[in-house]
Structure formats: structure tokens, C-alpha cells
Amino acid sequence: MKRTASSIQADIAKGAFRPHTALSNMALAYYQSDAKAFAKTIFPICPVTLSSDNYYVFEKEDLLRDSWQRKPAYGKVDPAVLSEHTESYACQVDQMIMGIDRIRQTDLTRRQGPATRDPRMQRTRTMAGQANIHQDNVFANKFFKKGVWGHEETGVDNTSPTTKQFIKFTNGNSDPIKLIDAKATEMEQATGRRPNRLALGVNVYNALKLHEAILERVKYGGSTANPALITENVLAQVFSMERLSVQRSIMNKAKPGQTAQMEYIGDPNGFLLAYATDTPSIDEPSAGYIFTWDMLGNGNIMPVLNYEGEPGTHSEFIEGLMATDMKKTADDLAMYFSDAV
């Protein structure tokens, strides 16, 4: 049967004929793996029911003092002092909105392209990926840079570092295991808590994998068939850390319309040594917390909503919300090291 322009047009309208059809099993989408998100791997999330409130801080000096006294005959000792004060958090709401052009979507639906048959899923996936980028960016600006923590040290190339300096890990005379052990002991002496978290910039991680002091520890555990490899888990064991993470997530730091500026979000040449709990605790301190407010009261810390556009626009919108306050809660439970390589 000879096809005519009108019959082709009719088939297109019915979806039976699809010119320039896109593949349904392949597309290019530069989503980052959720495993790269690092903000939530260091400090615990603390769900809160109010956007702002107070929390108690019991003074370290009183808790770690020996207040026991010898009881005098026929008398009693003075009561021990336990001082306290309160600090506050304040969660601010962040929002992201993406639109769906229903007229444009008609073509995409008929072509049956990948994921375009349900644009809401694609927008939601994009929001979730950018939520990780946003949280990592906030975390890096709050915790993973110079000028945040009371105890900071800078790497130097010379072999005679002065106060608040250490030898860079790319210098063969450095000893990262000795350094971190010494700083962990220093923190434990000052607070009663030995650091259990180590967050590494990607360049620091790469340098440690090649460092002779670390290779020496693991090389005899390998064989020709199964060579000894330096992994995050191996480094966590070498440094006696419960959790070690590498700051691998990236973001485009350029504004729309500008040339792309792809960079690591966390300082690639720095690392953070800290003590933190796995979950919120009233009996344990933590260097930092991620306070997260359930602003809609439905138990979802990142609700995604769908709503109609204005009449005549033939559009709808996907909205994402989240409200957090990433807060330094114990300055003496973290140390930041810059220019480590």
C-alpha cells in the first residue's frame, strides 16, 4: 500500500509511526553514584521535630574530673558540681523545582525514549542526585576547609615543621601513621575520646596508597595471584579508624551559561580527623551533627511533590524540599589538616 503524507501524519498522531525514534535502552546521563556522597558518612543525622530549638551541653571539665572525696567522720562532703549550658540549631529550608512541558512531552512519549515516558521519575532522580551535591557542598563549606576548627595544621615540604605544621605526605620523610596516631592520642588526652572518623581529600588518598610507610605494612599480605592492595578499608585498619571516607563527589561550580568548571567538592589536598557517633546520643559527644527537620510532618526528610502549572501553560512541576543545619557541636573533637600533599 502506497503511503501518503496524510496517512503518515495519521499514524504519527496515533503513535504507530515514530520518525527519529530514540533508543529505549540507552541514554547519556552524568548522574554520580550515591556512594560518592560523603556528608552523611562523617557526622550523624539528627532528626528534629522543630525547625529550631536548644540542646544541652554538659561541661567536659566537670564530667572528667575526679570528684570523689574522703567522707569525714560524722559529716559529709560538699556536693560535686556538674555544669551545663545550652546551644541551639536552626534548620533552613532549601528548595528545588523542575518543570515538565506537556506539549513537548507528547513527542517524547510517542518516541518511547529512555525514561522520558515518565518524566516525573527523571526529574526526581535529578533532584536526588543534586541533593547529594548540595549537602556535600554545604558540608565542605561548614567542616572541610581552613578556618573552621580550633585545631588546624598545614603541610610543609621541609623536614623541620614548626608548631601547627606537619610534613606533607608526598615527602618521603613523612610518616602519616605516626602523625595520625600522635594527633589521635592528643585528642584523647584532651577529651577522653579517640577520633574514629577520617575523611580524606582524593589527592591525600592517592598519596597514601603509594606511601612507603603504608605499603610496608601490607606488602607481605599479598601474592602474585592476589597482590596486596591499599583500599579505604585497609587504610581504616592501618589508622585504627571505625570509618574512613574519601571525598570523591564533584560538582560544576560554573553558573548556567558559563564554561563548565568541574571540581571536587571537598578540598582534595586536606583531611579531617574527628570523633563522631553513628546515631544521635545523649551520652556521647560528637564533633558535628546534621540536624534535619521534617518540615511537612510526614516523616520524609526530603519530600518530593508534584503540582499543576498555571492554566494555559500546559505544564506541571516537580518540587523538592529539605531543611538542615550542619552544625559544629564540639570543636575539640576534630582536627583539620590542609595542604597534606
C-alpha positions as CSV (number, residue, x, y, z in Angstrom):
1,M,0.0,0.0,0.0
2,K,1.4,3.3,-1.0
3,R,2.0,5.7,1.9
4,T,0.7,9.2,1.5
5,A,1.5,12.3,3.6
6,S,-1.9,12.2,5.2
7,S,-1.7,8.5,6.1
8,I,1.8,9.0,7.6
9,Q,0.6,12.0,9.5
10,A,-2.4,10.0,10.9
11,D,0.0,7.2,12.0
12,I,2.2,9.7,13.7
13,A,-0.8,11.1,15.6
14,K,-1.7,7.6,16.7
15,G,1.9,6.7,17.7
16,A,2.0,3.9,15.2
17,F,4.8,5.6,13.2
18,R,7.7,7.2,15.0
19,P,10.2,9.1,12.9
20,H,13.7,9.8,14.5
21,T,12.9,7.3,17.3
22,A,15.4,7.5,20.3
23,L,16.8,4.4,21.8
24,S,14.8,3.0,24.6
25,N,17.6,1.2,26.4
26,M,20.4,3.8,26.4
27,A,21.0,7.4,27.2
28,L,23.8,9.6,28.4
29,A,23.1,10.9,31.9
30,Y,26.0,12.0,34.1
31,Y,24.5,11.1,37.4
32,Q,27.0,10.5,40.2
33,S,26.9,7.3,42.2
34,D,25.1,7.8,45.5
35,A,28.1,6.0,47.1
36,K,30.2,9.1,46.4
37,A,28.2,11.4,48.7
38,F,30.3,12.0,51.8
39,A,28.4,14.4,54.0
40,K,26.4,11.7,55.8
41,T,29.4,9.4,56.2
42,I,31.2,11.6,58.7
43,F,28.6,13.2,61.1
44,P,25.3,11.6,62.2
45,I,21.9,12.8,61.1
46,C,19.8,14.0,64.0
47,P,16.0,14.2,63.0
48,V,14.2,17.1,64.8
49,T,10.6,18.0,65.0
50,L,11.1,21.7,65.3
51,S,12.9,24.0,62.8
52,S,15.0,25.5,65.7
53,D,15.5,24.5,69.3
54,N,18.1,24.1,72.0
55,Y,20.2,21.1,73.1
56,Y,22.2,20.6,76.4
57,V,25.9,20.7,76.6
58,F,27.4,19.3,79.8
59,E,30.9,20.7,80.6
60,K,33.7,18.4,79.8
61,E,35.8,19.7,82.7
62,D,33.2,18.6,85.3
63,L,32.5,15.2,83.7
64,L,36.2,14.2,83.5
65,R,37.1,15.4,87.0
66,D,37.6,13.0,90.0
67,S,35.0,14.4,92.4
68,W,35.1,11.6,94.9
69,Q,36.3,12.8,98.4
70,R,37.0,11.1,101.7
71,K,33.9,11.2,104.0
72,P,34.7,13.0,107.2
73,A,33.6,11.3,110.5
74,Y,30.1,12.3,111.4
75,G,29.9,14.6,108.3
76,K,29.5,14.7,104.6
77,V,31.5,16.0,101.6
78,D,30.4,19.0,99.5
79,P,28.2,18.2,96.5
80,A,30.0,17.7,93.2
81,V,29.4,20.3,90.5
82,L,28.0,19.4,87.1
83,S,27.8,22.5,84.9
84,E,25.7,22.7,81.8
85,H,24.6,25.2,79.2
86,T,22.5,25.1,76.0
87,E,23.3,25.6,72.4
88,S,20.9,26.0,69.5
89,Y,20.3,24.8,66.0
90,A,18.2,26.3,63.2
91,C,17.2,24.4,60.1
92,Q,16.7,26.5,56.9
93,V,14.5,25.2,54.1
94,D,16.1,24.6,50.7
95,Q,14.0,24.0,47.6
96,M,14.5,22.8,44.0
97,I,11.8,22.9,41.3
98,M,11.8,21.3,37.8
99,G,9.2,21.8,35.1
100,I,7.6,19.4,32.6
101,D,6.4,20.8,29.3
102,R,3.4,18.5,28.5
103,I,3.3,19.6,24.8
104,R,7.0,18.7,24.4
105,Q,6.4,15.5,26.3
106,T,3.9,14.3,23.8
107,D,6.6,13.9,21.2
108,L,9.0,12.2,23.7
109,T,6.3,9.8,24.8
110,R,5.4,8.7,21.3
111,R,9.1,8.2,20.5
112,Q,9.3,6.0,23.6
113,G,12.8,7.3,24.6
114,P,14.6,6.2,27.7
115,A,12.9,7.3,30.9
116,T,11.1,10.0,29.0
117,R,7.9,8.1,29.2
118,D,7.7,9.1,32.9
119,P,9.4,12.5,33.2
120,R,8.5,12.7,36.8
121,M,10.9,9.8,37.6
122,Q,13.7,11.5,35.6
123,R,13.1,14.8,37.4
124,T,13.0,13.1,40.8
125,R,16.2,11.2,40.0
126,T,17.9,14.5,39.1
127,M,16.7,16.2,42.3
128,A,18.0,13.3,44.4
129,G,21.4,13.5,42.8
130,Q,21.7,17.2,43.2
131,A,20.5,16.9,46.8
132,N,23.7,14.9,47.5
133,I,25.8,17.5,45.7
134,H,24.1,20.3,47.7
135,Q,24.6,18.5,51.0
136,D,28.2,17.7,50.2
137,N,28.8,21.3,49.2
138,V,27.3,22.6,52.5
139,F,29.4,20.0,54.5
140,A,32.6,21.0,52.8
141,N,32.0,24.7,53.5
142,K,31.0,24.0,57.1
143,F,33.6,21.5,58.1
144,F,36.1,20.5,55.4
145,K,38.3,23.6,55.0
146,K,40.6,26.0,56.7
147,G,39.2,28.4,59.3
148,V,36.6,26.1,60.8
149,W,38.2,24.1,63.6
150,G,40.2,25.3,66.5
151,H,43.0,22.8,65.9
152,E,44.3,23.1,62.3
153,E,47.7,22.2,60.8
154,T,49.3,22.9,57.5
155,G,51.6,20.6,55.5
156,V,55.1,21.8,54.5
157,D,57.8,20.4,52.3
158,N,60.7,20.9,54.7
159,T,61.6,18.2,57.2
160,S,61.6,20.5,60.2
161,P,57.9,21.5,60.7
162,T,57.1,24.1,63.4
163,T,54.0,24.4,65.6
164,K,50.8,23.6,63.7
165,Q,52.8,22.2,60.8
166,F,53.5,18.7,59.5
167,I,55.5,17.1,56.7
168,K,53.5,16.7,53.5
169,F,52.6,13.0,52.7
170,T,54.3,13.4,49.3
171,N,57.6,14.0,51.1
172,G,59.4,10.7,51.5
173,N,60.4,11.7,55.1
174,S,56.8,11.9,56.2
175,D,55.2,9.3,58.4
176,P,51.4,9.6,58.2
177,I,50.8,6.7,60.6
178,K,53.0,8.3,63.3
179,L,51.4,11.7,62.7
180,I,47.7,10.5,62.9
181,D,48.5,8.3,65.9
182,A,50.1,11.2,67.7
183,K,47.2,13.6,67.0
184,A,44.6,10.9,68.0
185,T,46.4,10.5,71.3
186,E,46.5,14.2,71.7
187,M,42.7,14.4,71.2
188,E,42.1,11.5,73.5
189,Q,44.1,13.1,76.3
190,A,42.2,16.4,75.9
191,T,38.7,15.0,75.6
192,G,38.6,11.3,76.6
193,R,37.6,10.4,73.1
194,R,39.9,8.9,70.5
195,P,39.0,10.0,67.0
196,N,37.1,7.4,65.0
197,R,36.5,9.2,61.7
198,L,39.0,10.1,59.0
199,A,37.8,12.0,55.9
200,L,40.4,12.2,53.1
201,G,40.6,14.5,50.1
202,V,41.1,12.5,47.0
203,N,44.7,13.6,46.4
204,V,45.6,12.7,50.0
205,Y,44.0,9.2,49.5
206,N,46.0,8.7,46.3
207,A,49.3,9.8,48.0
208,L,48.7,7.4,51.0
209,K,48.1,4.5,48.7
210,L,51.7,5.0,47.4
211,H,53.3,5.9,50.7
212,E,56.2,3.6,51.6
213,A,55.2,3.5,55.3
214,I,51.8,2.1,54.4
215,L,53.0,-0.2,51.6
216,E,55.5,-1.7,54.1
217,R,52.6,-2.7,56.4
218,V,50.6,-4.6,53.8
219,K,53.1,-5.8,51.1
220,Y,53.7,-9.2,52.8
221,G,50.0,-10.0,52.8
222,G,49.8,-10.3,49.0
223,S,50.8,-12.8,46.4
224,T,51.2,-12.9,42.7
225,A,47.6,-14.0,42.2
226,N,46.2,-11.7,44.8
227,P,48.6,-8.7,45.2
228,A,48.3,-6.5,48.3
229,L,46.2,-3.5,47.6
230,I,45.7,-0.3,49.5
231,T,42.0,0.3,49.8
232,E,39.8,2.5,52.0
233,N,39.2,-0.5,54.3
234,V,42.9,-1.2,54.6
235,L,43.7,2.4,55.5
236,A,40.9,2.4,58.1
237,Q,42.6,-0.5,59.8
238,V,46.1,1.0,59.5
239,F,44.9,4.2,61.1
240,S,42.6,2.4,63.6
241,M,39.5,4.2,62.4
242,E,36.0,2.9,62.6
243,R,35.1,4.8,59.4
244,L,37.2,6.3,56.6
245,S,35.8,8.1,53.7
246,V,37.3,9.7,50.6
247,Q,35.8,12.9,49.3
248,R,35.2,11.9,45.7
249,S,32.0,13.8,44.7
250,I,32.3,16.6,42.2
251,M,30.2,19.5,41.1
252,N,30.1,22.0,38.3
253,K,30.9,25.3,40.0
254,A,30.1,27.4,37.0
255,K,26.8,29.3,36.7
256,P,24.4,28.4,33.8
257,G,25.7,29.7,30.5
258,Q,29.3,29.7,31.7
259,T,32.1,27.3,30.7
260,A,31.8,24.2,32.9
261,Q,34.1,24.1,35.9
262,M,34.2,20.6,37.2
263,E,35.9,20.3,40.6
264,Y,36.0,18.1,43.6
265,I,33.6,19.5,46.3
266,G,35.8,18.7,49.3
267,D,39.4,20.0,49.4
268,P,41.4,17.3,47.5
269,N,44.5,18.1,49.5
270,G,43.1,18.2,53.0
271,F,41.9,15.7,55.6
272,L,39.7,15.8,58.7
273,L,40.3,13.7,61.8
274,A,37.2,13.6,64.1
275,Y,35.2,11.8,66.7
276,A,31.5,11.3,66.0
277,T,28.7,9.0,66.9
278,D,26.9,6.7,64.5
279,T,23.5,8.0,65.7
280,P,22.3,10.8,67.9
281,S,23.2,10.2,71.5
282,I,22.6,11.9,74.9
283,D,25.6,10.1,76.5
284,E,28.2,10.6,73.8
285,P,29.7,13.8,72.3
286,S,30.1,14.3,68.6
287,A,32.2,16.8,66.7
288,G,29.3,17.7,64.4
289,Y,25.6,16.9,63.7
290,I,23.4,17.2,60.6
291,F,20.1,18.4,62.1
292,T,17.3,17.5,59.7
293,W,13.8,18.9,60.1
294,D,10.7,17.1,58.8
295,M,9.1,20.3,57.6
296,L,5.8,18.7,56.3
297,G,5.3,16.4,59.3
298,N,5.1,13.3,57.2
299,G,8.3,11.6,58.3
300,N,10.1,12.4,55.0
301,I,13.3,14.4,55.3
302,M,13.3,15.2,51.5
303,P,9.7,15.3,50.3
304,V,9.1,15.5,46.5
305,L,5.8,17.0,45.4
306,N,4.0,17.4,42.1
307,Y,1.7,20.2,41.2
308,E,0.0,21.7,38.1
309,G,1.3,24.8,36.3
310,E,-0.9,27.8,35.6
311,P,-3.8,27.4,33.2
312,G,-2.7,27.7,29.6
313,T,0.9,26.8,30.3
314,H,0.3,23.0,29.7
315,S,3.0,22.3,32.3
316,E,3.5,20.7,35.6
317,F,6.2,21.0,38.2
318,I,8.2,18.7,40.5
319,E,9.3,20.3,43.8
320,G,11.8,19.0,46.3
321,L,12.3,20.3,49.8
322,M,14.8,19.7,52.6
323,A,15.7,21.6,55.8
324,T,19.0,21.0,57.5
325,D,21.5,22.7,59.8
326,M,25.0,21.2,59.7
327,K,26.5,22.4,62.9
328,K,29.8,22.1,64.7
329,T,28.9,20.8,68.1
330,A,32.3,20.0,69.7
331,D,35.3,22.0,68.4
332,D,37.8,19.9,70.4
333,L,36.7,16.7,68.7
334,A,38.0,17.4,65.3
335,M,41.3,18.5,63.7
336,Y,41.7,19.7,60.1
337,F,44.9,19.3,58.1
338,S,45.4,21.3,54.9
339,D,48.0,21.0,52.1
340,A,48.7,17.4,53.0
341,V,50.1,16.8,49.5
